[in-house]
Amino acid sequence: MKNIIPIITFLCISQMWAQKVDGRLSIDQLREIKIELKNANAVDLFKQFKEGKHQIVFTFKAEGLAIDNQKRQVALVEFETQVYKNGKLIGFRKRAPMPFFPGEMLEPVETFDIINLLMKAGTSSKSSYPGQLASGHYEIKILARTIDAVGEIAPASLVVHI
């Protein structure tokens, strides 16, 4: 009877450590890219992504994750976007966790709320064109975290100079 508690503890800990992930986010196959926006408008950045000039790729591999009814591993992933202007955090957003299968996936820019957060950082004048950004140095960090699994998904950054 004395041995049951250590055995249960060991089983719980080994099960927790068995759910592992390893991955990364990249923009144009890099962990960090730099862009200069000549028109100083977040909509122009959105257009660049939609025209395929920049691609966000989410890649991960996993061990011991939950299995769906088709015998595929499934991970719940929460995406977060952080926007900094001249080194100061000016906005962030977390998305509700979504299920993903291990592998490589192309993610649309909308997954990370980059444009929305930049537009909120834009000028507050009602007469200005929506999305107009003040000059400065913007850094957008995109992150992904798995729920109930250990390991790391390396983040990526987009640095925008205006």
C-alpha positions, 0 to 999 in steps of 0.5 A, spaced: 500 500 500 505 504 501 508 503 494 501 505 490 503 513 491 510 513 488 507 509 482 501 513 481 506 519 481 511 516 477 505 514 472 502 521 472 509 525 471 511 520 465 505 521 462 505 529 462 513 528 460 510 524 454 506 529 451 512 533 447 512 538 442 518 542 438 517 547 433 517 554 430 514 560 427 517 563 421 516 569 416 519 568 409 523 562 412 527 566 417 526 567 425 526 575 424 525 579 417 525 587 416 521 591 412 520 598 410 513 601 409 514 607 405 507 609 405 506 608 412 500 604 412 498 598 415 494 596 409 500 596 405 503 591 409 496 587 409 497 587 401 504 584 401 502 578 405 495 577 401 499 578 394 504 572 397 510 577 398 511 574 405 509 567 408 508 565 415 509 558 416 508 554 423 512 547 423 512 542 429 513 535 431 510 532 437 510 525 441 505 522 445 499 527 444 492 526 444 489 522 438 483 523 434 478 518 431 483 517 425 489 516 429 492 522 428 496 526 433 492 533 435 495 539 439 491 545 441 495 551 439 494 558 442 497 564 438 499 570 441 501 577 437 505 582 441 506 589 437 512 594 440 513 601 438 520 604 439 521 598 444 514 599 448 509 594 448 503 598 445 498 592 444 497 584 444 492 579 443 491 571 444 487 567 440 483 561 443 486 555 442 485 551 435 487 544 434 493 542 429 496 536 426 504 536 427 507 538 420 508 544 416 502 549 415 502 556 411 498 561 416 494 567 413 496 573 416 490 574 420 491 568 424 496 573 428 492 580 428 498 583 426 494 588 421 489 589 426 494 591 432 498 596 427 491 599 425 490 600 433 496 603 434 495 608 428 493 615 428 487 617 432 485 623 427 478 621 424 480 625 417 486 620 416 486 614 412 485 608 416 491 604 418 496 610 417 502 609 422 506 614 425 514 614 424 518 609 428 520 602 429 515 597 430 516 590 432 511 585 431 512 578 435 508 572 433 508 566 438 505 559 439 504 555 445 501 548 445 496 547 451 497 541 455 504 539 452 511 541 454 516 543 449 517 550 445 515 553 439 520 558 437 517 565 435 518 569 429 519 577 429 517 582 423 520 589 424 517 594 420 521 601 419 517 607 418 
